[in-house]
């Protein structure tokens, strides 16, 4: 154990705790104990079944925040793993275990970077903060979004925020996410009239009726994207209709679809355009909408520049800015006006059996985080 780096030791401790959403399993207590020794004021913010904390060192601006989550997705059948998922194992230079990459490795790097930085710069300017939740992998109702609301209510702002999501692809730091697409889902209900397939004139087949509208929606060009975002995409994920019998025309059909959208269009604009297409085809319809998050973008600024320079200084490599992938908790933080980027380890095995991360990468990541702190707060 004495041969392991502090980052690796802490990552192993966190992985050993079975913090499947929304459980925290003591991870946050471990982090808070170490932060309080550095002079952080830790505020536990528990909402419903979710544990969160906001820890801050300093009472002036600018405020730099590390944001992340202690919860992980279920491991699935443990017999499919090479090593037990909650018994962190070092094998062939990799740390194996659920959460190694997403994102307990980043959490450990947050803490050790802060420890070294504060030791070397006890009188740093501004404030360092951590916003940690146990609700990122779940319904994201009582996690980061609630903490942000709490901070906003007392006008406590972040200037810069690094979310520790696994952003890298081949080498740690080769990609940072400086934004994310929005996600808008819809459950479309189209009404028809049930009947016998042998008497179609006495029925109204909602699948047939909706097909031309769905084809038009699938072919629609919603926008052209921009320098940072690809064009908005529309995808149908599920279609449910019928009684199970082959001789019955269904009385209704349900269609699930999703938009991943850029900053070139708003959720309200997408909803209106969908309504126009459905009405154009004379359908009797209803939609339940779920907006998981609006797009956000940190196109340029101090944080992007500091991250790029730090990655170059530590690894010798240039980094690519990207907005690809799904959503993250950055979508709740960016609307406050903070500059937000995601920077974490390689994402090749996240949510998979045998999730793992390079032991060396964890120390490299911690060094990058410390370097960013030094560039922004000294």
Residue pairs with C-beta under 8 A, 6 or more apart in sequence:
1 9
4 12
5 112
5 362
5 363
6 112
6 115
7 108
7 109
7 112
7 362
7 363
7 365
7 366
8 90
8 95
8 108
8 359
8 362
8 363
10 30
10 34
10 107
10 108
10 111
10 112
11 88
11 95
11 100
11 104
11 105
11 107
11 108
11 109
11 362
12 88
12 95
12 97
13 30
14 27
14 30
14 70
14 99
14 104
14 107
14 108
15 86
15 88
15 95
15 97
15 98
15 99
15 100
15 104
16 86
16 87
16 88
16 97
17 24
17 25
17 26
17 27
17 30
17 86
18 25
18 86
19 25
19 27
19 70
19 71
19 72
19 99
19 134
20 71
20 72
20 73
20 74
20 75
21 71
21 72
21 73
21 134
21 135
21 136
21 137
21 138
22 49
22 50
22 51
22 71
22 134
22 135
22 138
22 142
22 143
23 71
23 134
24 51
24 70
24 71
24 134
25 70
27 70
27 104
27 107
27 134
28 44
28 51
28 52
28 53
28 70
28 132
28 134
31 53
31 55
31 70
31 107
31 111
31 130
31 132
32 40
32 42
32 44
32 53
32 55
34 111
34 115
35 42
35 55
35 57
35 111
35 114
35 130
36 42
36 55
38 57
38 114
38 115
38 118
39 57
39 118
40 55
40 56
40 57
40 128
40 130
41 55
41 56
41 57
42 53
42 54
42 55
43 53
43 54
43 55
43 56
44 51
44 52
44 53
45 52
45 53
45 54
45 146
45 147
45 150
46 52
47 142
47 143
47 146
48 141
48 142
49 142
50 133
50 134
50 135
50 138
50 141
50 142
50 143
50 146
51 70
51 133
51 134
52 131
52 132
52 133
52 134
52 135
52 142
52 143
52 144
52 146
52 147
53 130
53 131
53 132
54 129
54 130
54 131
54 147
54 150
54 151
55 129
55 130
55 132
56 63
56 127
56 128
56 129
56 130
57 114
57 118
57 127
57 128
57 129
58 124
58 126
58 127
58 128
59 127
60 125
60 126
60 127
61 126
61 127
61 157
61 159
62 125
62 126
62 127
62 159
62 160
62 376
62 377
63 126
63 127
63 128
63 129
63 156
63 157
63 158
63 159
63 160
64 126
64 127
64 128
64 129
64 158
64 159
64 160
64 161
64 162
64 373
64 376
64 377
65 128
65 129
65 130
65 131
65 158
65 160
65 161
65 162
65 333
65 338
66 110
66 114
66 128
66 129
66 130
66 131
66 161
66 162
66 164
66 369
67 130
67 131
67 132
67 144
67 161
67 162
67 163
67 164
67 329
67 330
67 333
68 103
68 106
68 107
68 110
68 130
68 131
68 132
68 133
68 136
68 163
68 164
68 165
69 103
69 132
69 133
69 134
69 135
69 136
69 137
69 143
69 144
69 329
70 104
70 107
70 132
70 133
70 134
71 133
71 134
71 135
71 136
71 137
71 138
72 98
72 99
72 102
72 104
72 137
73 98
73 102
73 137
73 351
75 81
75 85
75 86
75 98
75 353
76 353
78 84
78 85
80 353
81 96
81 353
81 354
82 91
82 96
82 354
83 89
83 91
83 96
83 97
83 354
85 97
85 98
85 355
86 97
86 98
87 97
88 95
88 96
88 97
88 100
89 95
89 96
89 97
90 96
90 359
93 358
93 359
93 360
94 356
94 357
94 358
94 359
95 105
95 356
95 357
95 358
95 359
95 362
96 354
96 355
96 356
97 355
97 356
98 355
99 105
99 355
100 349
100 355
100 356
100 357
101 166
101 344
101 345
101 346
101 347
101 348
101 349
101 350
101 355
101 356
101 357
102 165
102 166
102 344
102 347
102 350
102 351
102 355
103 164
103 165
103 166
103 344
105 344
105 345
105 357
105 361
105 362
105 365
106 164
106 165
106 166
106 344
106 345
106 365
107 132
107 164
108 362
108 366
109 164
109 362
109 365
109 366
109 369
110 130
110 164
110 369
112 366
113 366
113 367
113 369
113 370
113 373
114 128
114 130
114 369
114 373
116 366
116 370
117 124
117 128
117 370
117 373
117 374
117 377
118 124
118 128
121 373
121 374
121 377
121 378
124 373
124 377
124 378
125 377
125 378
126 159
126 376
126 377
128 373
128 377
129 158
131 144
131 147
131 148
131 158
131 161
131 333
133 143
133 144
133 147
133 329
134 143
135 141
135 142
135 143
135 144
136 143
136 144
136 328
136 329
140 292
140 329
143 329
144 329
144 332
144 333
145 329
145 332
148 332
148 333
148 336
151 157
151 158
151 336
152 336
157 336
157 337
157 338
158 333
158 336
158 338
159 338
159 339
160 302
160 303
160 306
160 338
160 339
160 340
160 376
161 303
161 330
161 333
161 338
161 339
161 340
161 341
162 303
162 307
162 340
162 341
162 342
162 343
162 369
162 372
163 177
163 328
163 329
163 330
163 333
163 340
163 341
163 342
163 343
163 344
164 342
164 343
164 344
165 177
165 328
165 330
165 342
165 344
165 347
166 344
166 345
166 346
166 347
166 350
167 175
167 176
167 177
167 322
167 342
167 343
167 344
167 347
168 174
168 175
168 344
168 345
168 346
168 347
168 361
169 175
169 346
169 347
169 348
170 346
171 315
171 317
171 346
172 315
172 345
172 346
172 358
172 361
172 364
172 365
172 368
173 311
173 314
173 315
173 317
173 319
173 343
173 364
173 365
173 368
174 317
174 319
174 320
175 319
175 320
175 321
175 322
176 304
176 307
176 308
176 311
176 319
176 320
176 321
176 322
176 341
176 342
176 343
177 321
177 322
177 323
177 324
177 325
177 328
177 330
177 341
177 342
177 343
178 228
178 297
178 298
178 299
178 304
178 321
178 322
178 323
178 340
178 341
179 228
179 229
179 263
179 295
179 296
179 297
179 298
179 299
179 323
179 334
179 340
180 293
180 295
180 296
180 323
180 325
180 326
180 327
180 328
180 330
180 331
180 342
181 229
181 230
181 232
181 260
181 261
181 262
181 295
181 323
181 327
182 259
182 260
182 261
182 262
182 267
182 291
182 292
182 293
182 294
182 295
182 327
182 331
183 258
183 259
183 260
183 261
183 291
183 292
183 293
183 326
183 327
184 258
184 259
184 261
184 267
184 270
184 271
184 289
184 290
184 291
184 292
185 256
185 257
185 258
185 259
185 289
185 290
185 291
185 292
186 256
186 257
186 258
186 259
186 274
186 287
186 288
186 289
186 290
187 254
187 255
187 256
187 287
187 288
187 290
188 210
188 254
188 255
188 256
188 257
188 278
188 285
188 286
188 287
189 252
189 253
189 254
189 285
189 286
189 287
189 288
190 206
190 209
190 210
190 252
190 253
190 254
190 255
190 283
190 284
190 285
191 206
191 251
191 252
191 284
191 285
192 203
192 204
192 205
192 206
192 207
192 209
192 249
192 250
192 251
192 252
192 253
192 284
193 202
193 203
193 204
193 249
193 251
194 203
194 243
194 248
194 249
194 250
194 251
195 202
195 203
195 204
195 248
195 249
196 202
196 203
196 247
196 248
196 249
197 203
197 246
197 247
197 248
197 249
198 247
200 249
203 249
204 249
205 249
205 250
206 241
206 250
206 251
206 252
206 253
207 239
207 241
207 250
207 253
209 281
209 282
209 283
210 253
210 255
210 281
210 283
210 285
212 281
213 277
213 278
213 280
213 281
213 283
214 236
214 255
216 277
216 281
217 234
217 257
217 274
217 277
218 234
218 236
220 234
220 273
220 277
221 231
222 231
222 232
222 233
222 234
222 259
222 261
222 265
222 270
222 273
223 231
223 232
223 261
223 262
223 264
223 265
224 231
224 264
225 231
225 232
225 262
225 264
226 262
226 263
226 264
228 263
228 297
228 299
228 321
228 323
229 262
229 263
229 264
229 295
229 297
229 323
230 262
230 324
231 262
232 259
232 260
232 261
232 262
232 264
232 265
232 270
233 259
233 260
233 261
234 257
234 258
234 259
235 257
235 258
235 260
236 255
236 256
236 257
237 256
237 257
237 258
238 254
238 255
238 256
239 253
239 254
239 255
239 256
240 253
240 254
240 255
241 250
241 252
241 253
241 254
242 248
242 250
243 250
259 267
259 270
261 267
261 270
261 295
262 295
263 295
263 297
266 294
267 291
267 294
271 287
271 289
274 287
275 287
278 285
292 327
293 327
293 331
293 332
294 331
294 335
295 323
295 331
296 330
296 331
296 334
296 335
296 340
297 323
297 334
298 304
298 334
298 339
298 340
298 341
301 339
302 339
302 376
303 339
303 340
303 341
303 372
303 376
304 321
304 339
304 341
306 372
306 375
306 376
307 319
307 341
307 343
307 368
307 372
308 318
308 319
309 371
309 375
310 368
310 371
310 372
310 375
311 317
311 318
311 319
311 343
311 368
312 318
312 319
313 371
314 364
314 367
314 368
314 371
315 364
315 368
328 342
330 340
330 341
330 342
333 340
334 340
343 365
343 368
343 369
344 365
345 357
345 358
345 361
345 362
345 365
346 357
346 358
346 361
349 355
349 356
349 357
